[in-house]
Amino acid sequence: MDSIKILRIRYENIPLFHDGCFEFSLMAEDRVSDPTQVFQLRRNLYTQKLSALVGINASGKTSVLKLIYLAMSIVLERGSLNTLVYDKSLLQDETKITIDFCHGDSCYELHSIIGKRAPSRSMGTELYFKEEQLFKKPLASIKSKKDALYFNQTRLALQRSQLPKDALGFLKFDDSIVISIMTDRQLPAVRSLITFTNNNALMLYGQSASEVLHAFDSNLEMLSSSMIDNNISYTIKFKSDPRTFHVTSEWGLNNLISSGTIKGQNIMMLIEDVLQTGGYLIVDELENHMNKELVRMITDIFKNERINKHGACLIFSTHYAEILDFMDRKDNIYITRRNQTDTSIELLNYASEVKRNDVKKSDVILSNYIEGTAPSYESIQALEDYLCSKMD
């Protein structure tokens, strides 16, 4: 196996979350009856091709996605803590990140302790790695799923504080020691549309493939963009219309084509990246601007063995529980909810909460069978009573 695959991400001492921690696994924990729905690493070790987060408004879905993106970027993008795009307020001094992943013929566990400091009044707060440990074991030593995450008796491959001074001199304070094991081979792509959830700007440069364009708008003949003198220009042509439209602003583009078409071009461009490298695409509110069948089309792309040959994974959040019925497994669905005592965020695995396979996942979520997954009856009734009072 040449590709790098993330197995698990765990955070500790993170204020927003219940008990200060959460764990997100990309391993197939349940029995694998259909191997086409997962990606095989070794024997009975599989990773997910789809992973969903579902929850009501303000339940913490976006925060979870941001932290998943951060951890993945540290390993797969050699990213520096202070240059990656995420909400730094999610971390605090002494936050611990544990990342389990496979690379080549080895399995690794990275422990990183984050520090937070203000070097000067003018510079503001910066993050750095206080300490890190990297454990390594042969992939061939893994006999079961549990073995993959067991490192208690595994030798320590690297420790940040034990590195020679000359090595530390080349390592920036906000770069992880994990970059030392990454070769020059192409790393799996990590792509994110988190920042585009409420900002529907076209990311495309050049001309959109007609097959991609027509999947989202059959009336369009051509859509392209170019940069001239640092100014973006969009060219649009519709079928059965001799005119060609040229606009030079996102506002002008949004007046001509739908938000769903724009999002569709963006997401398909990133899907191509992650499919080619066996990477990860993170999308917040996948259903935004999308017809239900288009969402199904996107999830089906990742489930298709002929297309997804390298085990690329789509990680997305949704408000619409019906989308979960497109998912063939239970262990790749996570639920975010607010703890009833202290309103902290809880991250639950659906398979741990629901054992039955004969009930539609959307029915489970919408029925509030797992408490906190649907708006309360009392809140809805109170809203209706309030509106009634305004009608007097």
C-alpha positions, 0 to 999 in steps of 0.5 A, a space after each residue: 500500500 503506497 497511499 497514506 490512510 488516516 485511521 483515527 483522529 482523537 482530541 483531548 483537552 479541547 474546551 467546546 467538547 464534552 469531557 474535553 475530548 472527541 474521537 473520529 474513526 475512519 476505520 470500518 468497525 462493523 463487519 464488512 459484508 460488501 467490500 465495495 463500500 470500503 477500501 481494503 488496507 490489509 486482510 480485515 483492515 478497511 477504511 471508509 469511503 464515506 463518512 457523515 456528520 448529522 445534527 440539528 443547527 448549532 450542534 457542533 458539526 462545523 467545529 468537528 469538520 474543522 478539527 478533522 481538517 486540521 489533523 489531516 493537514 498536519 499529516 498529509 499537507 505538512 501544514 504549519 499550525 499557524 498557516 492552516 485555515 481553521 478556527 484557532 480558538 478551538 484549541 487551547 494550551 495543552 490540547 493533545 492531538 492523536 492521529 493514527 495512520 498507515 504509510 507504506 508498510 508501516 502503521 504510525 501513531 502521532 501524539 502532539 501536544 499544542 502550546 499557545 503563546 503570545 510572543 509580543 503584544 503586536 503579534 497576537 497569539 501563536 500556536 506551537 508544538 510543545 512535545 510530540 511522539 511518533 510511534 511506528 510498527 509494521 503493518 504486517 503485525 496487525 492481525 485484527 482491527 483492534 491491533 491497528 490502534 494498539 501502540 502501548 508496547 510499540 517502540 518510539 520512533 521519534 520524540 520532538 524533545 529528543 531531536 538533535 539541536 541541528 535537526 530542531 534548527 530545521 524544524 519550525 516551531 509550528 511544524 510537526 515531526 511527522 514531516 520527517 517520514 514523508 517522502 517526495 512521493 505524491 501525498 493524498 490530497 486534502 480538500 475542503 469546502 468548509 469556508 465556502 458553505 455560505 460563500 458560493 464563489 466559483 473556484 474554477 480556472 479554465 473551462 468546465 468539462 461539458 459532462 460536469 457542467 450538464 450534470 448540474 445545468 443541462 441548459 448551459 453550453 459553456 462556462 469558463 473563467 480567466 484572470 486578466 490583469 489580476 481581474 477575474 472574468 467569467 464567460 457563459 453561454 447557454 444552449 439555443 442562445 447565440 449570445 455569449 455573456 462576459 461578467 467580471 464579478 461573482 455577483 454578476 455570475 450568480 445572476 446568470 447561473 444558479 448557486 447549485 451549478 457553481 457549487 457543483 463545479 467546485 465540488 467536482 473539481 475537488 473530487 477529481 483531485 482526491 480520487 486521483 490521490 486517494 485523498 479526502 474531501 471535507 464538505 460542510 452542509 453537502 445538501 446546500 444548493 443541491 437537489 437530492 438526486 445530485 447529492 446521491 450522485 456525489 455519494 455514489 461516485 465515492 462508492 463506485 469501485 471503478 471510479 474510486 480506485 484508491 480509497 478516496 473519502 468524502 467527509 460531510 455534514 448534513 442537516 437532512 437525515 434523509 441523505 443518511 439513507 444513501 449510506 450503506 453502513 452504520 459505522 461511518 455516520 456520526 451524530 453531533 448534539 449538545 449535552 443536556 447538562 453543560 451544552 458541550 458538544 458530544 460526538 456519537 457514532 451511530 453504530 454504537 447507538 443503534 444496533 438494528 439494521 432494519 430501520 431507516 436511518 432517517 427515521 431514527 434521527 428524525 424520531 429523536 430516538 437518539 435524544 438531541 437529534 431533532 428539535 424538541 416538540 416543546 420548542 416547536 410548540 412554543 414557536 407556534 404559540 408565539 406566532 399565534 399570539 402575534 396574530 391577535 
